[in-house]
Amino acid sequence: MSDLLLTVEQAAERLGTTTRFPRRLIAERRIAFVKVGRHVRIAESALDAYIDGNTVQPIRRRRSRYGRAA
């Protein structure tokens, strides 16, 4: 297994947030993590799975043939 383990700071940088957000995800057990002694690491695949699982797809609406009423 060659999955890279990221620090909380690296995970936050990848998510574009502060370190508080990944720490909250860990505390709430919303993301898988690894404890190495007292250090916490997040597997790159777990972070990718979290991002994929929380990605919202846009709604495609059918365009009406008629414009809006005035």
N, C-alpha and C positions, 0 to 999 in steps of 0.2 A: 504494500500500500504506500503510495508516494503522495499522499494528500498533504498539502502544506498547512501547518498550523499557524494561525494568525493571532497576534496579540489583540487586546481590546482596542488599542489605539489604531492598529492597522485595519481592523474591521470597521471602526468608525470612519476612518479616512475613505475606505472603499464605499461605504454607504453614504458618505457626504454629510455626516452628522458629528455631533460631539461624542465624547467617550461615554457620556451618561446614557445615551440610547442603547448601545449594545450591552452595557451593564444592567440596564433595566430588563432587556430581553432575557438575559441570563438569570436574573433574580426571579423573574416570572416564569422561568422554564419554557419560554416560547421559542428558543433556539437551542440546538444541541451544542454542547461544549465539552471540553476536556480539562480536567484538573491535573496539573503536573506539580505535585507538592502543593504549595499555596498559590501557585500561578494558574491563571485561567487562560485557556487558548480556545479559539474557535476554528474548526476545520474549514478549509476553503470550500469544500463541497457542501457543508452545512449552511454556510453563508449563501452560496449559490441557490440551494434549495429554498432557503428563507425568501430570497429575492424573487425566485420563480413562483413560489406559493402565494406571494402577496402582490404580484403584478396584476393590475386591473386592465382588462382589454376594453377598448373604446366600443361604444354602442354604434352600430351602423343603422341609421334610420333610413327608411325609404322616403325618397323625396316625393312630396305631393305634386300631382300634376298641376294643381291650382295653387295660386299664391295665397297669401293670407288675406283674410277679409279686412276691409278698411275700417 
